[in-house]
Amino acid sequence: MIRLEKLTWDNYDDVLKLKVAKEQKEYMVPNSECLIQAFFAMTESKAQVFPFGIYFGKKPVGFMMIARDVPWIEEYCGSHAKYYYIWKFMIDERYQGNGYGKEAMLQALNLIRTFPAGEAEYCWLSYEPENTAAKKLYASLGFVEKPELYENLGEMPAVLKL
Ligand SMILES: CC(C)(COP(=O)(O)OP(=O)(O)OC[C@H]1O[C@@H](n2cnc3c(N)ncnc32)[C@H](O)[C@@H]1OP(=O)(O)O)[C@@H](O)C(=O)NCCC(=O)NCCS
């Protein structure tokens, strides 16, 4: 029942209403700000950014942004291989703990493995080390932490071989 839907003019405001819990705000800027960051990543660098709404049936429950060629992965993680980057990811506080996050991540990885913006070897993401929910979820999907790169990035990077 969970599906990723590309954000367009017609549905982008669905995700603007979604929020994380108060104690999770340090992990994620508001979704509106994520879209502004996407604009600058695309206009000021060669990044490609693909924002998605996460829907349970017709109900918007979360937001995700997949990116490619974001300069900081090359700069801070030293990755010169081709990669996708799960840049932003949230499930609204009202809908957390129902398995939606895991299902959305599985679908995102399936999508990435179709290489919609060109082939790649790796998928990167990063998170605050104390973000237990994110850390456990990503580890369960096979992401491997790279603590040696933590200081460079200021967040814990983790990588999955596609
Ligand atoms: C991280 C997040 C997306 C998980 O979404 P979710 O829909 O609640 O997650 P799920 O219900 O699919 O749970 C998947 C796994 O995550 C882990 N998890 C989820 N909530 C957890 C919690 N409160 N404590 C510990 N582990 C948790 C568990 O391993 C769980 O698997 P299990 O149920 O088999 O143990 C959600 O907590 C969120 O939006 N957090 C705020 C924003 C954020 O931190 N985004 C990530 C930034 S990198």
The ligand as an SDF file (V2000), in Angstrom:
LIG
                    3D

 48 50  0  0  0  0  0  0  0  0999 V2000
   13.4250    7.1910   10.6260 C   0  0  0  0  0  0  0  0  0  0  0  0
   11.9430    7.1380   10.2330 C   0  0  0  0  0  0  0  0  0  0  0  0
   11.8110    7.5640    8.7680 C   0  0  0  0  0  0  0  0  0  0  0  0
   11.4390    5.6890   10.3800 C   0  0  0  0  0  0  0  0  0  0  0  0
   10.1250    5.6200    9.8570 O   0  0  0  0  0  0  0  0  0  0  0  0
    9.0170    4.6310   10.4580 P   0  0  0  0  0  0  0  0  0  0  0  0
    7.9200    4.5330    9.4740 O   0  0  0  0  0  0  0  0  0  0  0  0
    8.6420    5.0570   11.8190 O   0  0  0  0  0  0  0  0  0  0  0  0
    9.8500    3.2550   10.5320 O   0  0  0  0  0  0  0  0  0  0  0  0
    9.2520    1.7790   10.4660 P   0  0  0  0  0  0  0  0  0  0  0  0
    7.9870    1.6990   11.2450 O   0  0  0  0  0  0  0  0  0  0  0  0
    9.2120    1.3250    9.0490 O   0  0  0  0  0  0  0  0  0  0  0  0
   10.3750    0.9610   11.2500 O   0  0  0  0  0  0  0  0  0  0  0  0
   11.4650    0.3850   10.5370 C   0  0  0  0  0  0  0  0  0  0  0  0
   12.5920    0.0840   11.4890 C   0  0  0  0  0  0  0  0  0  0  0  0
   13.1530    1.3060   11.9940 O   0  0  0  0  0  0  0  0  0  0  0  0
   13.5650    1.1180   13.3470 C   0  0  0  0  0  0  0  0  0  0  0  0
   12.7690    2.0070   14.1890 N   0  0  0  0  0  0  0  0  0  0  0  0
   11.6800    2.7340   13.8450 C   0  0  0  0  0  0  0  0  0  0  0  0
   11.2600    3.5000   14.8720 N   0  0  0  0  0  0  0  0  0  0  0  0
   12.1200    3.2490   15.8850 C   0  0  0  0  0  0  0  0  0  0  0  0
   12.2460    3.7480   17.2100 C   0  0  0  0  0  0  0  0  0  0  0  0
   11.4050    4.6680   17.6870 N   0  0  0  0  0  0  0  0  0  0  0  0
   13.2750    3.2900   17.9660 N   0  0  0  0  0  0  0  0  0  0  0  0
   14.1420    2.3890   17.4870 C   0  0  0  0  0  0  0  0  0  0  0  0
   14.0710    1.8720   16.2280 N   0  0  0  0  0  0  0  0  0  0  0  0
   13.0690    2.2930   15.4580 C   0  0  0  0  0  0  0  0  0  0  0  0
   13.3110   -0.3340   13.6890 C   0  0  0  0  0  0  0  0  0  0  0  0
   14.4820   -1.0610   13.3640 O   0  0  0  0  0  0  0  0  0  0  0  0
   12.1830   -0.6930   12.7330 C   0  0  0  0  0  0  0  0  0  0  0  0
   12.1620   -2.0490   12.4180 O   0  0  0  0  0  0  0  0  0  0  0  0
   11.4060   -3.0930   13.4010 P   0  0  0  0  0  0  0  0  0  0  0  0
   10.0310   -2.5130   13.5810 O   0  0  0  0  0  0  0  0  0  0  0  0
   11.4340   -4.3370   12.6040 O   0  0  0  0  0  0  0  0  0  0  0  0
   12.2010   -3.1190   14.6600 O   0  0  0  0  0  0  0  0  0  0  0  0
   11.0750    8.0550   11.1470 C   0  0  0  0  0  0  0  0  0  0  0  0
   11.3540    7.7280   12.5010 O   0  0  0  0  0  0  0  0  0  0  0  0
   11.2990    9.5400   10.9330 C   0  0  0  0  0  0  0  0  0  0  0  0
   10.7290   10.1520   10.0340 O   0  0  0  0  0  0  0  0  0  0  0  0
   12.1290   10.1640   11.7720 N   0  0  0  0  0  0  0  0  0  0  0  0
   12.3630   11.6090   11.7360 C   0  0  0  0  0  0  0  0  0  0  0  0
   13.1140   12.0620   10.4960 C   0  0  0  0  0  0  0  0  0  0  0  0
   14.4110   11.3310   10.3730 C   0  0  0  0  0  0  0  0  0  0  0  0
   15.1190   11.0900   11.3440 O   0  0  0  0  0  0  0  0  0  0  0  0
   14.7430   10.9880    9.1210 N   0  0  0  0  0  0  0  0  0  0  0  0
   15.9820   10.3160    8.7980 C   0  0  0  0  0  0  0  0  0  0  0  0
   17.0260   11.3410    8.6510 C   0  0  0  0  0  0  0  0  0  0  0  0
   18.5280   10.5810    8.1470 S   0  0  0  0  0  0  0  0  0  0  0  0
  1  2  1  0
  2  3  1  0
  2  4  1  0
  2 36  1  0
  4  5  1  0
  5  6  1  0
  6  7  2  0
  6  8  1  0
  6  9  1  0
  9 10  1  0
 10 11  2  0
 10 12  1  0
 10 13  1  0
 13 14  1  0
 14 15  1  0
 15 16  1  0
 15 30  1  0
 16 17  1  0
 17 18  1  0
 17 28  1  0
 18 19  1  0
 18 27  1  0
 19 20  2  0
 20 21  1  0
 21 22  1  0
 21 27  2  0
 22 23  1  0
 22 24  2  0
 24 25  1  0
 25 26  2  0
 26 27  1  0
 28 29  1  0
 28 30  1  0
 30 31  1  0
 31 32  1  0
 32 33  2  0
 32 34  1  0
 32 35  1  0
 36 37  1  0
 36 38  1  0
 38 39  2  0
 38 40  1  0
 40 41  1  0
 41 42  1  0
 42 43  1  0
 43 44  2  0
 43 45  1  0
 45 46  1  0
 46 47  1  0
 47 48  1  0
M  END
$$$$
